[in-house]
Amino acid sequence: MNTIRLILAACTIAVTLPLFAQDKDERPILKEPQARLVLAMQAMADEISMSASVNVTHDIAQKRIRIFSVVPDAKVGEFNKYGYQVEIIYNAKLASSKVGNGAYYSQSNYLILAFAGAQFASGKKELGRWLVEILAASEPDLFWSSPTHPVMTIQQISVGLKSDDKTVKDFLEDRNTIWAEIMDLYGPR
């Protein structure tokens, strides 16, 4: 009986010992200096933002808008209004990702928010309001902020655009300027 216990104990140790040794992750990327990893992550985020800028500006030039929804019960499909073909897309896998506002879908929606603000500021108020309402229903955590202004949620922006009051003045000025810059840098030539 002691021999069986000894064999079982030896097997247990043989099986569990490698599990304890796995605490040390040997992947080469984890051996890179933190500063280099941060630079690589920043470069990746910049490239995602640039890709979204190119896609959104080119789509809008062709009167197409694609909005990504992270809400399962959001109204999805294609809608034609104000001269634009708007497609609202929901994908459960994408919506459950929760990778943050650096994600492509979030960057794309944020650019559409800039476009909506610029449209409202240029007098196309109904189009601007409509797009903001779709964005609020599709990505309720979307927001606007700047280094000199506090965070404004998409819901606050929507209410401000509906009442056309001064609460959205800074948002509209900023988005109008930013949208012009984005079109200049990434729009079709």
C-alpha positions in Angstrom: 0.0 0.0 0.0 2.9 2.4 0.8 4.3 1.7 -2.7 1.1 2.7 -4.4 1.0 5.9 -2.3 4.6 6.6 -3.2 3.9 6.1 -6.9 0.8 8.3 -6.7 2.8 11.0 -4.9 5.6 10.9 -7.4 3.1 11.1 -10.3 1.3 14.0 -8.7 4.6 15.8 -8.3 5.7 15.0 -11.8 2.4 16.4 -13.2 2.1 19.5 -11.0 5.8 20.6 -11.0 5.7 21.8 -14.6 2.5 23.8 -13.9 4.4 25.8 -11.2 7.2 26.3 -13.6 4.9 27.9 -16.2 4.7 31.1 -14.2 7.6 32.3 -16.2 6.4 33.3 -19.6 9.1 32.9 -22.2 7.4 34.6 -25.2 10.1 36.8 -26.9 7.9 39.9 -27.0 7.7 39.9 -23.2 11.5 40.2 -23.1 11.4 43.5 -25.0 11.9 46.8 -23.0 8.6 48.4 -21.8 9.4 51.6 -23.7 9.7 49.7 -27.0 6.3 47.9 -26.3 4.6 51.2 -25.5 5.9 52.7 -28.8 4.7 49.7 -30.7 1.3 49.9 -29.1 1.1 53.7 -29.9 2.1 53.1 -33.5 -0.6 50.4 -33.8 -3.2 52.8 -32.3 -2.1 55.6 -34.7 -2.4 53.2 -37.7 -5.8 52.1 -36.7 -6.9 55.7 -36.4 -5.4 56.6 -39.8 -7.1 53.5 -41.4 -10.4 54.5 -40.0 -9.9 58.1 -41.2 -9.2 57.0 -44.7 -12.2 54.6 -44.8 -14.7 57.0 -43.3 -13.6 60.0 -45.4 -13.7 58.0 -48.6 -17.1 56.4 -47.7 -18.6 59.8 -46.9 -17.3 61.3 -50.1 -19.4 58.5 -51.8 -22.4 59.3 -49.6 -22.0 56.1 -47.5 -21.8 55.9 -43.8 -21.1 52.7 -41.8 -21.8 52.7 -38.1 -20.8 49.9 -35.8 -23.2 49.0 -33.0 -22.2 47.4 -29.8 -25.8 47.2 -28.6 -27.5 43.9 -29.5 -31.0 45.3 -29.8 -29.9 48.4 -31.9 -31.7 48.9 -35.1 -29.5 47.4 -37.8 -29.6 47.5 -41.6 -29.4 50.1 -44.4 -31.2 53.4 -44.3 -31.3 56.1 -46.9 -31.9 59.6 -45.6 -30.6 63.1 -46.3 -28.8 61.8 -49.4 -26.7 59.2 -47.5 -26.8 55.5 -47.4 -26.3 54.6 -43.8 -25.5 51.0 -42.8 -25.7 50.0 -39.1 -23.8 46.8 -38.3 -23.9 44.7 -35.2 -21.7 41.7 -34.7 -21.8 39.9 -31.3 -18.1 39.0 -31.4 -17.0 42.5 -32.1 -19.4 44.0 -29.6 -18.3 41.7 -26.8 -14.6 42.5 -27.4 -14.5 45.6 -25.2 -11.0 46.5 -26.2 -11.4 50.2 -25.6 -11.7 53.3 -27.6 -8.6 52.5 -29.7 -10.5 49.8 -31.5 -11.2 50.3 -35.1 -15.0 50.4 -34.7 -14.8 53.0 -32.0 -12.4 55.2 -34.0 -14.8 54.9 -37.0 -17.8 55.9 -35.0 -15.9 58.7 -33.4 -15.0 60.0 -36.9 -18.7 59.9 -37.9 -19.4 61.9 -34.7 -17.0 64.5 -36.0 -18.7 64.5 -39.4 -22.1 64.8 -37.7 -20.9 67.8 -35.7 -19.4 69.4 -38.8 -22.7 68.9 -40.7 -24.7 70.4 -37.9 -22.3 73.4 -37.7 -22.5 73.9 -41.5 -26.3 74.2 -41.4 -27.2 70.6 -42.2 -28.7 70.3 -38.7 -31.2 67.4 -39.4 -28.4 65.2 -40.8 -26.2 66.0 -37.8 -28.9 65.3 -35.3 -29.9 62.1 -37.0 -26.4 60.7 -37.1 -25.8 61.5 -33.5 -29.1 59.8 -32.5 -27.9 56.7 -34.4 -24.5 56.8 -32.7 -26.1 57.2 -29.3 -28.3 54.1 -29.9 -25.4 52.2 -31.4 -22.5 53.0 -29.1 -23.9 54.6 -25.9 -20.4 55.0 -24.3 -19.2 57.2 -27.1 -18.1 60.7 -25.9 -16.3 63.8 -26.9 -13.6 65.7 -24.9 -10.6 67.9 -25.6 -7.7 69.0 -23.6 -9.5 72.2 -22.7 -13.1 70.8 -22.3 -14.7 68.3 -20.0 -16.1 65.0 -21.3 -19.5 65.3 -23.1 -21.4 62.0 -23.5 -23.1 61.2 -26.7 -26.4 61.6 -24.8 -25.5 65.1 -23.8 -24.5 65.9 -27.3 -27.8 64.6 -28.6 -29.8 66.6 -26.2 -27.7 69.8 -27.0 -28.2 69.3 -30.7 -32.0 68.7 -30.3 -32.4 72.0 -28.3 -29.7 73.7 -30.5 -28.3 75.5 -27.5 -24.9 76.7 -26.3 -24.1 73.5 -24.5 -22.8 72.1 -27.7 -21.0 75.2 -29.0 -17.5 74.0 -28.1 -18.2 70.5 -29.4 -19.4 71.9 -32.8 -16.5 74.3 -33.2 -14.0 71.6 -32.4 -15.6 68.9 -34.6 -16.0 71.3 -37.5 -12.2 72.1 -37.3 -11.2 68.5 -36.8 -13.4 67.2 -39.6 -11.8 69.7 -42.0 -8.3 68.6 -41.0 -9.3 64.9 -41.3 -10.7 65.5 -44.8 -7.5 67.4 -45.8 -5.2 64.6 -44.5 -7.2 61.5 -45.4 -10.0 62.4 -47.8 -10.0 61.5 -51.5 -7.8 63.6 -53.7 
